[in-house]
Amino acid sequence: MERGALAGGSAAAEVAGPAPTAALAEEERESCAGLWELPVERCERRPECGRCGRPQKVCLCPFLPVHPLKVSTCLYIIQHPAEESRVLRTVPLLVACLPPDKCKVLIGRRFSEDRYPELAAVCRNPSTLILYPGAEATNLEEIALMPSSPSVMIIIDGTWSQAKDIFYKNSLFRLPKQVQLKTNISSQYVIRTQPTNTCLSTLECAAVALTIMEKNKSIQETILRPLQALCSFQLQHGAQIHHSKEHLLKNGLYDKPMPKNKRKLRRMELLMVTAVQDCGKISTVPVRPVTKLCSFRSLKILCFVFR
């Protein structure tokens, strides 16, 4: 009997339990009823300049060349889809500096020979170069010294991880000769964080590469002018200078936790080793023991000790 009474009591409680909840939900619906009738404001994009791609109020056309630069090298920019939606992207500025037939932009992650026959033909051309650093890459300066310089170059536009994904997962991009830039110049694209001090934006890479290929130093100055204006404007209106991760590690300013992703962890390990080596008189540092035992905060102490 007691069990039956208890069971009956709990059943009654279960039946009676939802009632307050239903009443509360009804009250919430009534209180919010007027909100659904409020007019929804449409989010309209600011009118953009047809040449530089920037909003008309901050148009960068005064800093672009009056006429497109005359170059013999044709650039194929392979752009990751995520870059297309970035507000402060540099590719539109590069496109505005060059003739339409000398700078072609293809957006995507995967590029098959069936869907992109023109790109496939370009990749199979023995004179085509692809700008991607690595152990197998040749310095572009050495290629430019040859009597017949190549006339087509492929550049991947995206973050380092996105560029790596595009390069290694598209067999077409391993057909052209791989080249890299051997330069010590620091990026002027200071409103976006770079892994190291010598990492350059797509526009900067194109400017340096074209200067080497065309043997004309004025090309680099002309192409970088709108980028300098863009960064200057952003900094004047509240943007902050973004130092590279290498710079932050070297000066003990990187306070973020260790990444959990193994690939990212490995990259940070290499940056930490470089930072510690640059801070002191040591020539080699064991990678695994250092990174397992020290956090980024303790790296400040390491850098201080070796200064």
Helices and strands as residue ranges (DSSP letters): H 2-16, H 18-31, G 33-37, G 56-58, G 61-63, E 74-79, H 81-84, H 91-97, G 100-102, E 103-107, H 117-124, E 128-131, E 138-139, H 140-144, E 152-157, H 160-168, G 171-174, E 177-180, H 202-214, H 217-236, H 245-250, H 262-279, H 287-293, H 296-305
